[in-house]
Amino acid sequence: MCGDEYNGGRVCTVGEGIMVKFYTIKLPKFLGGIVRAMLNSFKKG
């Protein structure tokens, strides 16, 4: 993952910055929703 620091001796591109923001903000919510749905289905079954 690429933050504000240098990554492997090179500066991160804008695309990488967008991906990092996506993974840190969107992905946890997305995974949380999946986990909740799975838990609910297990409880019903």
C-alpha positions as a printed NumPy array, in Angstrom:
array([[  0.   ,   0.   ,   0.   ],
       [  1.137,   3.49 ,  -0.803],
       [  0.816,   6.395,   1.587],
       [  2.438,   9.831,   1.479],
       [  5.883,   8.277,   1.938],
       [  8.163,   7.006,  -0.807],
       [  7.396,   3.466,  -1.867],
       [ 10.291,   1.42 ,  -3.216],
       [ 12.294,   4.561,  -4.002],
       [  9.612,   6.186,  -6.132],
       [  6.76 ,   8.593,  -5.511],
       [  3.255,   7.165,  -5.563],
       [  0.985,   7.952,  -8.488],
       [ -2.432,   9.542,  -8.129],
       [ -4.047,   6.237,  -9.079],
       [ -2.333,   4.457,  -6.204],
       [ -3.488,   7.173,  -3.817],
       [ -7.077,   6.7  ,  -4.984],
       [ -6.784,   2.931,  -4.543],
       [ -5.464,   3.375,  -1.002],
       [ -8.387,   5.66 ,  -0.155],
       [-10.793,   3.126,  -1.668],
       [ -9.33 ,   0.209,   0.277],
       [ -9.145,   2.074,   3.593],
       [-12.663,   3.564,   3.39 ],
       [-14.878,   1.492,   1.081],
       [-13.504,  -2.019,   1.538],
       [-13.963,  -2.297,   5.34 ],
       [-17.622,  -1.255,   5.019],
       [-18.103,  -3.652,   2.097],
       [-16.516,  -6.572,   3.963],
       [-18.443,  -5.67 ,   7.108],
       [-21.7  ,  -5.896,   5.163],
       [-20.755,  -9.296,   3.747],
       [-19.781, -10.636,   7.18 ],
       [-23.06 ,  -9.37 ,   8.677],
       [-25.082, -10.998,   5.908],
       [-23.221, -14.287,   6.37 ],
       [-23.753, -14.217,  10.145],
       [-27.457, -13.488,   9.674],
       [-27.854, -16.395,   7.245],
       [-26.054, -18.733,   9.656],
       [-28.296, -17.663,  12.541],
       [-31.442, -18.27 ,  10.475],
       [-30.169, -21.631,   9.253]])
